[in-house]
Amino acid sequence: MKKALLLLSTLMLTASLTACGSDKTAIKDDNPAQAKVEETAAPAAEPAAEPVVEEVKEEAPSPDDIWTYYDNATWSDDFNGVKSSIETVVVTDQAPKDYDENNLTASAVGVKFKIENTTDKLWTTYPIVTPFSVGNQQPLTTVSAATSIVPAYFSVPAGYGHGKFYFLNNGTSNLTVTMTHSSGLEYIAATVKPGAAYTWRSTAGYAQGMRGGDYTISFHCSSGVNAKWSAFASNSVTEANA
């Protein structure tokens, strides 16, 4: 009997503790302790990577480049919205002579042009410039003398036989002009009226060009010579015909 009472008391005590535990769990805490939450700090932002700038290295001139560059020889113009400019000028004394790649002894000039049309109109540009080299050139020169005959001299280098000669008669009588090669071959025999001009081109009768060598030009006028003349010899048929 005592054992039964003891067991019953134990069970009731356990139930009471359980109930108290339940009530205590249900009690609302007006000042609950704040749970300490360990915040995980966000990783610091990595600094932005600096842009990689590739260094552009100018290529050194090739040892095989025969040209000398003049980048400061510039020119520009704006014609009603059509902009033209010279970007580069190059020269050499090792260009092929008479188009012979094995004979690099000729002089030449190259020019790089830029033409930009900034309008809404169609423009046509001309002429097309063909590179050529001049073997010899005589600027416009005055020949004046009271005598009836005045000589002048011009030399044509070998390979530069495409010539162009200009004569202007400022006198009051007809002017006779002759040009003879040192071999005796006569290339020019023309009469120019007072105030008139005459242009002779080697391409008219000498498709292969004039002979290289020395030439004598004679000006003859009965009332005295008063004339101007100019000439050049080049390796370009196109230039002689211009």
ABEGO torsion letter per residue (X at the ends): XAAAAAAAAAAAAAAAAAAAAAAAAABBBABBBBBBBBBBBBBBBBBBBBBBBBBBBBBBBBAABABBBBAABBBBBBBGGBBBBBABBBBBAABBBGGBAABBABBBBBBBBBBBBABABBBBBOBBBBBBBBABBBBBBBBBBABABBBBBBBBBBGAABBBBBBBBABABBBBBBBBBAAGBBABBBBBBBGBBBBBBAAAABAAEBBBEBBBBBBBBAAEBBBBBBBBBBABAAAAAX
